[in-house]
Amino acid sequence: MVGSEARPAASAYDAFISYNAKDLAAVHRLAEMLHAEGFHVFLDDWCLVAGEPWQERQNEALANSPCCLAMCGPHGLGPWQNEEVRLAVAARVSGRSMRVIPVLLPDASDAALEQLDFLDRFTYCDFRGGLDQPRFFTRLCAGIRGEAPGPPQPAVTALPAGQPPPAADYRSAFHAPASGWQRSSAVAAARAAVTTGGAPVVLCGLPGIGKTHVLCDTADAVRAGRTVLALSAGGTTAAEPRYLVEEVNAWLDRTFGRGLTGEELYLHDWPDALAALLARVAAEPLLVLLDDLGTDRAGGTVLRAFAGHPDCLVLATAAEHLVDTADARHVLVPPMSAAEGTDFIAHMAERTNLPVEPEELAGQLPADVLSHPLALRTFLAHTAYVPAALLVPGLPSDVLSARKLVSTAVARLPAVHRKALAYAAVLDRVALADLLAAGMALPPWFTLALSDLVPRCLVVQVAGGVEVPQLVIQALDDEEPSVRRAALHEILAELAGLAADAERDGLASLAGVLAPVALVALETGEWRALRDAVPDRLLDRLNASGFWKEYVLLTKALIEASDRLGDTTDRVRLRVRLSRKIAQLGDTRSAWQLAREGEAVPGAADSTALRAELAGQRAFLSYLQEDDRSTLHELGICIALRGREGDAAGLLIAHKLEGNVHLRRGRYEEAAAAYRTALAAGDGRADARHRLDTEASLAMCEARLGPPEAAARSLERTVSEMRALSLTIDLPRALHGLALVYERLRLPARALELARQAAAEPARDPAVRKAVDRMLWRLENLQQATRSTAGGRTAEGESR
């Protein structure tokens, strides 16, 4: 009830605005201009109340408005708009005092005007040359009032002394949306560059990315005390710079009364003519805005001409870095982040009563649309009439057209540049130093192409690598779907070759490269190529060397690939791998979930080997939870199944875990027996890491059962072999066991040295890490106490 009482009655509107949703930006700006003049207009974005029937409200507003403004832009009349205009014309014909005013918006095409068959009956207002046309705006305002516009006001040829020049309406001149929401980070970067002074600032970025909006918002922040000259520098002006010179002359005449005559203007070449015009306002502080400046030498000449003014801030937009402008500061306007896109949706929803939930919609939209201001604004215009959920699966054609702007820029690249762009997309945000350390040589053409792709804003250099906006990746896939896949196959093949022989240092760099490339492989559906590039042996090496973050990420990627490929064996084995690792890292809940997923894989129960894998993993998880009864039960199942398969390596692991259960209980003889059985079952065919870990465990038991000297020799040999094979994952446990033996031998200094070595290595088992830390603390405190006691005895002896 409160909302209904607060809402204006339909008859309170001065005019009903009928428009095509594709022209929303220009319509909003004109509506704001009318609102500033005191008119109360009906614009559905402003006046419809969420939850009420919109069609009835619009019909009610049209029926009770004395005037209908039929807006026609580049896209002509929309389907629903056509019905609204027909109703208004019919009301006029039927005798109602309804005025129908055709309004031609900027860039309205001749084809669009052909739809307005009533132009020959009604006087129209022509804004095709831009909304900043006082004569036609006066005619529009008079038409809404039902009055003739009268004769034009005399032009002011010179400003009275002390009067500031009129404010420039650069938003209308550039067809930019009205102010209200801004990209704070981009505006801050542009403002900082402008206020530094000196060189001109060029905002560059992808087509439709919102450079003009940032330009206007920055101008709002820095215009104080300056006369603004706003020039659209693209299109015909870029092709023939003399048009720009004429615009400057008209501005001089309009603002200061200091323009040149036509004869005077054409006595000079255009650069000299521009310099002569600027000399006439040499004492005036200026802010010059150049939108869509050409990136050729003519654009650079224009920029330098304004930069030569004694007191002038120059802010321009361009599609890419300008040539021959060494003094210009180029500021990148990047695609919107996900947070900025969500914030923009929230702003538009609040301002125009859109029936959307920003966070939910942001999660549904394709990443490139969410990051592209023009595409996103166009999409939101549709949501006023069609639920967003119905629009997302098949994006409207005008949204795709906005996105096509970037595709066109990519399509114009030479083939080798598109290939380089594909390489950059695969290596997105990979540190180039890691590539070099891993031994990967980048093709020379890739390095050369980057020097062209960066100025075009298609690639951004960040943090020692390159980043490719999602907009560009999508455009590349649209234009040439196979090029990124081909680049991915080449890179994966080279990485797989490097992984086969990489040393430990090279393996660290290689792991840092493989992880993000694996995500690209998943995104592009190259599952088998990913599986071939990351064999089990590489995963084992990453795990044994302590690269657990990369190990987990790659294993997760391989699980998704195996699910897509439908490989039953890999689907189970990889889940067991990941379950074991994340359990060792402390997350037993997720580890159990993965084990259950493995059991649920179709066909897993039909394979003896897979059933043994799963039983062994259940035993390991039970062991971590100190449920020895369940551990031994599952181990019994696992050992029986592995024996049936003749799996020597699997039997060693199972019997080793059996020995660990007895060792934890303090049953050293039973533990030693289990370890000996494990080594005998392995029979030289088992993995070296598990064999050495078992030998270390056996030596620890023998240290309890017999002379510690023999156990010390066994452990020294095991530690030495582990180091030779770079098996750092089990080294802390072996060093801890050896330190305990030396402590029993009453060699605390040697024990402390070994404990420190154990603490310096990454431990896969949190329990081992805790045990090492406790031992280190105990031995270091013992050493301090010994020194203190020895010092006290010495002092006592000296005093005697």
ZASEVEX-815499 format. One record per residue (C-alpha): residue in three letters; z, x, y. Coordinates in steps of 0.05 Angstrom, whole numbers, plus 5000, padded with zeros to 4 digits. Last residue first. Layout:
% ZASEVEX-815499
ALAZXY;...
% end
This chain:
% ZASEVEX-815499
ARG590867414543;SER586767114599;GLU580367404569;GLY581767104502;GLU582866414532;ALA576366454571;THR572666644508;ARG575866074469;GLY573965564523;GLY566765804524;ALA566165734449;THR568965034453;SER564064834508;ARG558265134471;THR560064764408;ALA560964114447;GLN554164194479;GLN550864324411;LEU554363714381;ASN551863284438;GLU544763524426;LEU545463404351;ARG548162704358;TRP543062484411;LEU537262764371;MET539762424308;ARG540361754343;ASP533361824374;VAL530262024307;ALA533561424272;LYS531160944327;ARG523961214322;VAL524161154246;ALA526460434251;PRO520860284301;ASP515760494248;ARG509060774274;ALA512461374306;PRO508661734362;GLU510562484361;ALA515162824413;ALA521462534381;ALA519762864315;GLN518963544348;ARG525763454382;ALA528863284314;LEU525663914285;GLU528864354338;LEU535564014330;ALA535364134254;ARG533764864266;ALA539664934313;PRO544164524266;LEU543164984206;ARG548864744162;LEU544464654100;ARG545963914106;GLU543263934177;TYR537164294150;VAL535963714102;LEU536863204157;ALA531863574201;LEU526863564143;GLY527562814136;HIS526562714212;LEU520463164209;ALA517562754152;ARG518862104189;PRO515962364254;LEU509662624218;ASP507561944189;ILE502761744245;THR501062464264;LEU496362584206;SER492363124242;LEU490063404174;ALA493064094188;ARG499263764217;MET500263344155;GLU499363964112;SER504764354150;VAL509563764146;THR508463704071;ARG509664454060;GLU515964454102;LEU518263824064;SER517464153996;ARG520964794019;ALA526764384048;ALA527363983983;ALA527964633944;GLU533464883991;PRO537164213988;PRO539364343916;GLY539463693877;LEU540062933881;ARG540562823955;ALA535163333973;GLU531163063915;CYS530962383950;MET528462694015;ALA523263083975;LEU520662443943;SER519862124012;ALA515862724037;GLU511462703975;THR510261953987;ASP508262084060;LEU503662634035;ARG500262183985;HIS499661604035;ARG496262054086;ALA491762404035;ASP488761734012;ALA489061663937;ARG484261953886;GLY488562553867;ASP491962173810;GLY494561623855;ALA498261323795;ALA501961983784;LEU503962023857;ALA506461303856;THR510161403791;ARG513662003821;TYR515461593883;ALA518361033838;ALA522561533799;ALA525161843863;ALA527161153889;GLU530760983824;GLU534561653828;TYR536061573902;ARG539060873899;GLY541660893971;ARG539360173984;ARG534160414035;LEU531560903983;HIS530960353931;VAL526559933978;ASN522560553999;GLY521160713926;GLU517960033917;LEU513860153979;LYS511360803948;HIS509860423883;ALA505359943922;ILE501860483962;LEU500460913901;LEU497960303863;GLY493060133919;ALA490060833918;ALA489260823842;ASP485960133840;GLY484460043765;GLU482959313778;ARG487959063727;GLY492959573752;ARG491859303823;LEU493458593799;ALA499758793762;ILE502159243818;CYS501158683870;ILE504958153830;GLY510858623818;LEU510558833891;GLU511258103911;HIS517658033871;LEU520358713895;THR519358503968;SER522157803958;ARG528658103930;ASP528858653983;ASP528758174042;GLU529958704095;GLN525258354145;LEU520858974144;TYR520858954068;SER518758224068;LEU512858414112;PHE510958974064;ALA511558524003;ARG507257984036;GLN502158534051;GLY502058773979;ALA501058053954;LEU495357964003;GLU491758603982;ALA492858433908;ARG489857743918;LEU483958073952;ALA482758553893;THR483357983842;SER478157573879;ASP477856813868;ALA483856673913;ALA480256953974;GLY474156493962;PRO475256084025;VAL479856444074;ALA486656104072;GLU490456704043;GLY487757134100;GLU490156624151;ARG497056644118;ALA497157404126;LEU495157334199;GLN500856844212;TRP505757314177;ALA503657874224;SER504257424285;ARG511657294267;THR512758024248;ASP511258284318;GLY514858954318;LEU509359474324;GLN509659584249;ALA508358844241;ILE502558904289;LYS499659444244;ARG500659104177;SER497858434201;LEU491758784231;ARG490059124166;VAL491458494125;ARG486958094172;LEU481558624163;ARG481958584088;VAL481557824086;ARG475557704131;ASP472258344105;THR472358084034;THR470057384052;ASP464057594095;GLY462156964133;LEU458157344186;ARG461656984243;ASP468457084211;SER466757814199;ALA465057904273;GLU471557564295;ILE475558014248;LEU471658614273;ALA473658464345;LYS481058394325;THR480559054288;LEU477559384350;LEU483159134395;VAL488559334346;TYR485860034335;GLU484760124410;LYS492059964424;TRP494260374363;PHE491061034380;GLY496561404341;SER492161914305;ALA493061594236;ASN491060914263;LEU484861174299;ARG482961574237;ASP483860974191;LEU479660544238;LEU474161074237;ARG474361094161;ASP473960334157;PRO467260344193;VAL466360164267;ALA458960224285;ASP456559834225;ARG461159254239;LEU459059234312;ALA451659224293;ARG453258664244;TRP456558244298;GLU451358304353;GLY452957604381;THR452157804454;GLU459457684472;LEU461958004408;ALA457858634421;VAL460258644493;LEU467458634468;ALA465959214422;VAL463259614481;PRO470059514515;ALA473759814454;LEU468760354436;VAL469260744501;GLY476860854502;ALA476661004427;LEU471361534439;SER475661874492;ALA481561924444;LEU476962124386;GLY474362704428;ASP481362984433;ARG482462874357;GLU475863184337;ALA469862734329;ASP465362834268;ALA463762124245;ALA465561804311;LEU459762134347;GLY454761814301;ALA457961134309;LEU457861214384;GLU450461374384;ALA448860764342;LEU453260324386;ILE449760574449;GLU442760454422;HIS444559764393;LEU447759554459;ALA441659774499;ALA437159344454;ARG441958754461;ARG441858824537;VAL434258834538;SER433058254491;PRO434457654537;GLU429857894593;GLU430257434654;ASP436056984633;ASP440057564602;LEU439057974666;ALA441157384709;GLN447457284667;ILE449158024674;VAL447857994749;LEU452457404760;GLN457657714715;PRO458058284765;VAL456358974736;GLU461759504741;VAL460560254737;GLY465160834722;GLY469961324755;ALA474560784781;VAL469060344810;GLN461660424825;VAL458559734835;VAL451959524805;LEU446958994829;CYS448959124902;ARG441859374918;PRO444860014944;VAL448160114875;LEU441859964834;ASP437760514868;SER442361114856;LEU443960804788;ALA436660874768;LEU437061634771;THR443161654725;PHE439961184675;TRP433261564677;PRO436962194656;PRO439561874592;LEU447161904585;ALA449762434537;MET455562204493;GLY460162764473;ALA466662364473;ALA468862764533;LEU462462574569;LEU463361834555;ASP470761864573;ALA468862184640;LEU464061604652;ALA470061134651;VAL467760484620;ARG467959914671;ASP461659584643;LEU458460054592;VAL454259484562;ALA452559214631;ALA450859924656;TYR446060014598;ALA442759344614;LEU442059554687;ALA438760194664;LYS433859784623;ARG432659334684;HIS431459964725;VAL426460224674;ALA422659564677;PRO421959584753;LEU426459084789;ARG423458444817;ALA426458024760;VAL433458234779;ALA432757974850;THR429657334824;SER435457244775;VAL440257294833;LEU436956714870;LYS436556334804;ARG443956174809;ALA442555724868;SER436855404830;LEU441455294770;VAL446154914816;ASP440254524843;SER438054344773;PRO444754034754;LEU448654424700;GLY448054154629;PRO454854214595;VAL458754244661;LEU456253604695;LEU459353084649;ALA466253404653;ALA465553444729;PRO465352684735;VAL459152454774;TYR459052194845;ALA463552654887;THR462853164831;HIS455653304853;ALA457853644918;LEU462454094876;PHE456354374839;THR452854554903;ARG459054904930;LEU459755294865;ALA452455514864;LEU452855734937;PRO459556084928;HIS457556464864;SER463656704825;LEU465156034791;VAL457755954775;ASP457556654742;ALA463756524701;PRO461055874671;LEU465455284692;GLN470754994646;GLY476755424665;ALA475355324739;LEU475154574727;GLU482154574696;GLU485155014750;PRO482054604806;GLU483453894781;VAL477653474805;PRO476552794838;LEU474053074905;ASN477752814965;THR473453205015;ARG478553695044;GLU483353724986;ALA477953804933;MET474254304976;HIS480454744985;ALA482454694912;ILE475454884890;PHE475555484937;ASP482355704909;THR479555674839;GLY473556094859;GLU478056594894;ALA482556654833;ALA476456754787;SER473957294833;MET468357134882;PRO462157564878;PRO462558194920;VAL461358274995;LEU460159024999;VAL461259365066;HIS455859845090;ARG457760275150;ALA451560455191;ASP450761165217;ALA445861395163;THR441260815177;ASP434461035150;VAL434360505095;LEU439059915097;HIS443759775039;GLU442159115005;ALA441058375017;ALA443158455090;THR448458185136;ALA449958455205;LEU455858605251;VAL454759005314;LEU460459115364;CYS457659305432;ASP460359685492;PRO455360225514;HIS449359925478;GLY446160435431;ALA448660065369;PHE444159475391;ALA437959905387;ARG440360255324;LEU440759605286;VAL433859375308;THR430860045286;GLY434360005219;GLY431459305208;ALA424559575226;ARG425460135175;ASP426159635118;THR432459265097;GLY431058645139;LEU437158335171;ASP439457685140;ASP444257505197;LEU444857955258;LEU451257825297;VAL452058205363;LEU458858215396;LEU457958445468;PRO462058745525;GLU457658685587;ALA456159285632;ALA449659465596;VAL447258745603;ARG440458885633;ALA439759525591;LEU439659075530;LEU433158755553;ALA429859435566;ALA431959685497;LEU428959065464;ALA422359165502;ASP422159905482;PRO423059715408;TRP417859145416;ASP412359575447;HIS412359465522;LEU408259065573;TYR409458445532;LEU416258285561;GLU414058375633;GLU408357885625;GLY412857385591;THR417957425646;LEU424357805634;GLY431157485624;ARG437257595669;GLY439956885680;PHE446457095645;THR447056625585;ARG440556245583;ASP436156805609;LEU439457325566;TRP439156865505;ALA431756735517;ASN430457485521;VAL434357615458;GLU430257075422;GLU423757375448;VAL425858055421;LEU427357735353;TYR420357435351;ARG417658125368;PRO420658365303;GLU414858075262;ALA416158045187;ALA423658055195;THR423257515249;THR418657105204;GLY424057055151;GLY430457435167;ALA433857635232;SER437657005250;LEU440857225315;ALA447757095344;LEU449357415411;VAL456757345427;THR459757515494;ARG466157905483;GLY473457825505;ALA475757555437;ARG470057595386;VAL473857985332;ALA477057465286;ASP471956905294;ALA466457425283;THR469757605216;ASP469556875195;CYS462256815216;LEU460157445178;VAL464257245117;HIS460456575116;THR453856955124;LYS455457415066;GLY457056825020;ILE454257064953;GLY447756674960;PRO443457294947;LEU447557894923;GLY451358334972;CYS451158705038;LEU455458655100;VAL452659165150;VAL457359455201;PRO454459815262;ALA457360505278;GLY462560615332;GLY468760195327;THR474260185275;THR474759455292;VAL468359295254;ALA470359645189;ALA477259335188;ARG474358655202;ALA469358715145;ALA474758925096;ALA479458365120;VAL473857855116;ALA472358055044;SER479658035023;SER480957375058;ARG475156995030;GLN475456415078;TRP477055675078;GLY477055275143;SER470855455182;ALA464755015180;PRO459355185130;ALA453755655154;HIS446955415178;PHE446256095214;ALA445255805284;SER450155245268;ARG455455755249;TYR453656185308;ASP455655665360;ALA456056165417;ALA461356055469;PRO458855975540;PRO459256575586;PRO465756685624;GLN466156455697;GLY468457005746;ALA462556915793;PRO458356305776;LEU453656425718;ALA446256445730;THR440256035708;VAL444155405689;ALA439154905663;PRO438854225697;GLN441453655653;PRO436053305615;PRO433852605638;GLY437051995605;PRO439351955532;ALA437951215527;GLU443950825501;GLY445950475436;ARG452350885430;ILE449751205366;GLY443151325400;ALA446451665459;CYS449952145411;LEU443452295376;ARG439552405441;THR445052885466;PHE444553255399;PHE437053295409;ARG437653605478;PRO443454055459;GLN439754415403;ASP444554835361;LEU443254445297;GLY437154875281;GLY429654845291;ARG428954245244;PHE434053875286;ASP429253305306;CYS432652655326;TYR428452045309;THR425851445345;PHE424650885296;ARG418150545275;ASP413551135259;LEU419151485222;PHE419850875176;ASP415651195121;LEU420951725113;GLN418751985044;GLU413152385076;LEU418552775113;ALA420653125049;ALA413553385037;ASP413253635109;SER419554035096;ALA426353955130;ASP428454675148;PRO434254445192;LEU435853705188;LEU431353135212;VAL435752555232;PRO432651855225;ILE436651355267;VAL437250645240;ARG440550185290;MET443549545262;SER444048955309;ARG442648475251;GLY436148085255;SER433648105184;VAL429248715200;ARG435249135218;ALA439048925156;ALA432849105114;VAL432549785147;ALA439949905131;LEU439049675059;ARG432850115051;VAL436850705079;GLU442550595029;GLU437650534970;ASN434151184989;GLN440951514994;TRP442351334922;PRO436051684898;GLY436552274947;LEU432052295008;GLY428352945023;HIS430353614993;PRO429154045055;GLY433453565098;CYS433252835116;MET439452495144;ALA438951745156;LEU444351605208;CYS446050855203;CYS448850495264;PRO452849875280;SER457349975218;ASN460049365182;ALA455049305126;LEU454750055116;ALA462350105109;GLU462649525060;ASN456949815019;GLN460550495017;ARG467150174997;GLU463949764942;GLN460450374914;TRP466750804916;PRO471250354874;GLU478250604892;GLY482051144853;ALA481051694903;VAL479951424973;LEU473051495005;CYS472951705078;TRP471752445085;ASP466852615030;ASP463751915039;LEU462152055111;PHE463451455156;VAL463451675229;HIS468751595282;PHE465551905344;GLY469852295393;GLU464952855411;ALA468653325364;HIS467352815308;LEU459952845323;MET459953605317;GLU463953555252;ALA458853065225;LEU453353555243;ARG456854115205;HIS458253685144;VAL451053455141;ALA448554185144;ALA453054375086;LEU451753735045;ASP444153795043;LYS443853764966;ALA448253144968;ASN442552765002;TYR445052375062;SER447051705092;ILE452051755149;PHE454751085174;ALA456051065249;ASP461350845298;TYR466350675244;ALA472050185260;SER468549605225;ALA470649895157;ALA478049845175;PRO481550515181;ARG486050725123;ALA493550755139;GLU494950065111;SER491250215046;GLY494850875037;VAL501650565048;MET500050005000;
% end
